[in-house]
Amino acid sequence: MDTTNSSDIPPVSETTFYILVSLAHGPLHGYAIAKEVKALSKNRVILSVSTLYTTLKRLLEDGWIERVGEDLEPDDAGRPRKVYTLTERGEFIIGAEKKRLRTLLALVQTRTVGEEK
């Protein structure tokens, strides 16, 4: 288990957060992750192939996700699709980010600045 204090973890980027959350319900291949991010963000975040795979590479290196095999159905070019899942560390990061966002939301709810009309 990770012994890092959640307050020691810097905020994650929106792209990273969406990718991690897309994997919260189980393993997905890259294209499915991109589709899930698009759906979760209500079409606000659309990942380019470059951004997706650069971020996945970093998440693998950081130990937040891991490869768990290949999808049975190959991509359009006939290559096997790599499947990714969250690690225990990745789940911890999502929890830390949820805590950070709740703290920020609680703060802004006590202020009248920026009220929507």
N, C-alpha and C positions, 0 to 999 in steps of 0.2 A: 504494500500500500504506500502511496505517496505521502511523505511527511511534510511536504512544503506547505506553508501557511498560505491560504488563498489570497491574503492581502499582499503577499510577496510577488504575485503574478501580475505582470503588466496587462493592460487591456488588449484584447485581440482585435484584429481588423474585422470589419463587417463581413468581408469575403470569407475569412477564416471561420468566423462564427457560424455563418450559414452552412459552410461545408461540414463542420463538426455536427451541427444540428441535423443536417440531412442524413448523417450516419447514425443518429441516435436510435433509430428503430430497426437497424440491422445493416448488414453489408450491402454495398452497391458498387457498381463499376462506374468509371469516370463519366460516361455520357448520362447515366442515371443520376449521378450526383448533380451534374449541371442542370438537368431538368427539374430536380427536386429543389435546388436553390432558386431557380426561376419561379417555381410555384410558391415556395415559402415566402419569397419576397414580393409576391404579386406582380411579377414581371419587372420589378425595379432593379434587380441585380441579375445581369446576364453575363455569364462567365465566358470569356474567350478560351479557346483551347490552351493557349499559352498560359494565361492566368491560372486556369484550373490545374494544369499539370505542374506548373512551377510551385503552386501552393501545396498540392499533394506531395510533391517531393520534399518540401520543407517539413510538412507535418509528419511524414515518414521518418525523416532525420531527427526530428524532435521527439519522436516516440509517442505522438498523440494519436496516430493511426497506424495500422499495419495492413499488409497485403495478406489476404486469406485464400488466394487461389485465383482461378480464372472462371469467368462466366462460360457456360456451355455454348452459348451462341456467340460466334465471332462478330467483329465489327464489319462495316461495309467493305473494308479492304481484305477481309478474311483473317485478320489478326485476332488472337484471343484477347478478350477484354479482361483487364486486371481488376480484381475485386478488392475493396478496402473496407475496413471496419474500425470502429473506435477502440482504442486501448483503454485500460483503466486510467491511465494518465489523461487521455483525451476526455473521458467522462468527468474527471476531476476539474479539468480546465473549463468545461461547460458549466459545472456547478459554481466555480469561482466567478465566472463571467456573469452568471445569473445573479449572484449575490451583489456584485459590483453594480449591475444595472438596476437592481431593486433599490440599492442605496441612493443612486443618482435620482431615480424616479421619486423616492420619498422626499428628497431634498427639493426638487422642483415643484412638488405638490404643496409645499409649504410657502411658496412664493407666488405672487400674482403677475410677475413678469412673464411675458410671452404667452399670455392666455389666448387660446383660440376663440374666435368669435363666430 
